[in-house]
Amino acid sequence: MIHFISYFDPPWHNERNVADALAWHGCEVRRYHLPDPQDRPGRNHSTMIERGDVVLTSVPQFIPVPELRRY
């Protein structure tokens, strides 16, 4: 499982292309839209990230370090 926290709109953003390519190659990708703080792993009834999962983000400066460590 790959968790991708970033911007996906407008559709020409590189983040969307990377997530689409990973999904096309058979990876399970969950996308979390950065501007909505409730749309993050483990919030708003979404699945928590378990040990061994991969977290990708193109904008780590917008996510507090303790929150990134928890993911």
Rosetta silent file (secondary structure, phi, psi, omega in degrees, C-alpha in Angstrom):
SEQUENCE: MIHFISYFDPPWHNERNVADALAWHGCEVRRYHLPDPQDRPGRNHSTMIERGDVVLTSVPQFIPVPELRRY
SCORE:     score description
SCORE:     0.000 S_00000001
   1 L     0.000  130.765  176.003    0.000    0.000    0.000 S_00000001
   2 E  -114.190  126.171  175.972    1.307    3.424   -0.957 S_00000001
   3 E  -103.241  125.830 -174.997   -0.159    6.488    0.738 S_00000001
   4 E  -120.493  110.910  179.904    0.306    9.666   -1.292 S_00000001
   5 E  -104.725  113.943 -177.079   -0.347   13.000    0.482 S_00000001
   6 E  -172.059 -163.037  173.252   -0.218   15.889   -1.957 S_00000001
   7 L   -99.157  138.706  178.847   -2.116   18.063   -4.429 S_00000001
   8 L  -126.639   -0.935  177.506   -3.923   16.293   -7.258 S_00000001
   9 L  -126.725  137.210    2.107   -5.872   19.152   -8.817 S_00000001
  10 L   -69.457  165.293 -170.153   -5.572   20.541  -11.401 S_00000001
  11 L   -66.173  -10.147  179.510   -5.077   17.269  -13.257 S_00000001
  12 L   -88.898    3.704  177.141   -1.749   18.240  -14.843 S_00000001
  13 L   -62.554  142.477  179.014    0.069   18.227  -11.487 S_00000001
  14 H   -60.192  -31.669 -179.872    3.028   15.838  -11.397 S_00000001
  15 H   -58.201  -42.581  179.800    1.636   14.234   -8.245 S_00000001
  16 H   -64.164  -40.233  179.779   -1.336   12.895  -10.196 S_00000001
  17 H   -64.679  -41.238  179.361    0.973   11.510  -12.888 S_00000001
  18 H   -65.348  -47.097 -179.763    3.165    9.732  -10.313 S_00000001
  19 H   -62.532  -41.212  178.236    0.171    8.242   -8.485 S_00000001
  20 H   -63.774  -41.047 -179.893   -1.401    7.144  -11.791 S_00000001
  21 H   -65.609  -42.253  178.002    1.864    5.510  -12.918 S_00000001
  22 H   -62.290  -42.989  178.780    2.243    3.632   -9.618 S_00000001
  23 H   -65.261  -39.831  179.637   -1.349    2.416   -9.851 S_00000001
  24 H   -62.318  -32.680  179.391   -0.861    1.398  -13.497 S_00000001
  25 L   -84.487    8.096  172.729    2.105   -0.737  -12.443 S_00000001
  26 L    98.635    2.263  178.014   -0.080   -2.618   -9.973 S_00000001
  27 L   -79.813  144.331  173.384    0.569   -0.743   -6.712 S_00000001
  28 L   -85.303  117.997 -174.854   -2.353    0.012   -4.446 S_00000001
  29 E  -118.935  124.811  170.930   -2.307    3.805   -4.060 S_00000001
  30 E  -106.390  130.812 -176.694   -4.450    5.818   -1.667 S_00000001
  31 E  -106.543  134.733  178.072   -4.474    9.533   -2.353 S_00000001
  32 E  -122.835  123.644 -176.203   -4.958   12.164    0.321 S_00000001
  33 E   -81.631  116.966 -172.657   -5.593   15.732   -0.799 S_00000001
  34 L   -56.328  -43.085 -175.992   -3.281   18.050    1.171 S_00000001
  35 L   -59.674  -22.122  179.136   -5.509   21.167    1.415 S_00000001
  36 L   -98.645  103.333 -177.039   -8.067   19.222    3.474 S_00000001
  37 L   -62.491  -20.663  178.017   -6.435   18.451    6.865 S_00000001
  38 L   -81.255  -13.155  178.532   -9.155   15.885    7.608 S_00000001
  39 L   -96.632   66.509  178.027   -8.205   13.936    4.473 S_00000001
  40 L  -130.888  158.541  179.127   -5.062   12.385    5.930 S_00000001
  41 L   -54.906  131.381  177.144   -4.308    8.781    6.855 S_00000001
  42 L    85.847   -0.790  179.046   -6.178    7.810   10.000 S_00000001
  43 L  -114.711  154.917  174.574   -8.547   10.772    9.971 S_00000001
  44 L    54.998   44.929  176.498  -12.160   11.068    8.939 S_00000001
  45 L    67.846   18.184  175.798  -12.719    7.279    8.954 S_00000001
  46 L   -89.153  164.969 -175.003   -9.764    6.569    6.635 S_00000001
  47 L   -75.081  138.385  174.817   -7.398    3.683    7.220 S_00000001
  48 L   -71.878  151.470  175.489   -4.366    4.137    9.468 S_00000001
  49 L   -78.735  129.045  178.388   -0.980    3.498    7.953 S_00000001
  50 L   -97.113  159.246  178.401    0.450    0.228    9.172 S_00000001
  51 L   -55.444  135.372  179.017    4.156   -0.576    9.549 S_00000001
  52 L   100.248  -13.467  176.544    5.728   -1.396    6.214 S_00000001
  53 L   -77.098  163.450 -179.805    3.591    0.951    4.121 S_00000001
  54 E  -109.919  135.509  176.425    5.108    3.699    2.017 S_00000001
  55 E  -116.131  123.842  175.520    4.212    7.368    2.435 S_00000001
  56 E  -114.883  140.879  171.991    4.930    9.775   -0.400 S_00000001
  57 E  -151.531  141.558  178.273    4.449   13.523   -0.291 S_00000001
  58 L   -94.791   -6.814 -176.216    5.702   16.275   -2.537 S_00000001
  59 L  -134.854   63.619 -177.355    5.168   18.973    0.068 S_00000001
  60 H   -64.715  -20.595 -179.530    6.537   17.780    3.434 S_00000001
  61 H   -66.783  -14.748  179.524    6.981   21.368    4.585 S_00000001
  62 H   -96.024   -2.847 -179.317    3.191   21.623    5.023 S_00000001
  63 L  -115.826  126.493 -179.400    2.917   18.579    7.299 S_00000001
  64 L   -58.085  143.178 -177.734    4.242   18.802   10.880 S_00000001
  65 H   -56.078  -44.497  178.856    7.258   16.553   11.540 S_00000001
  66 H   -59.311  -35.456  179.251    5.529   14.610   14.383 S_00000001
  67 H   -69.459  -41.521  176.301    2.663   13.809   12.023 S_00000001
  68 H   -61.846  -40.664  178.618    5.043   12.596    9.294 S_00000001
  69 H   -63.440  -37.161  179.216    6.880   10.410   11.833 S_00000001
  70 H   -65.364  -35.732  178.220    3.584    8.857   12.914 S_00000001
  71 L   -70.612    0.000    0.000    2.835    7.892    9.305 S_00000001
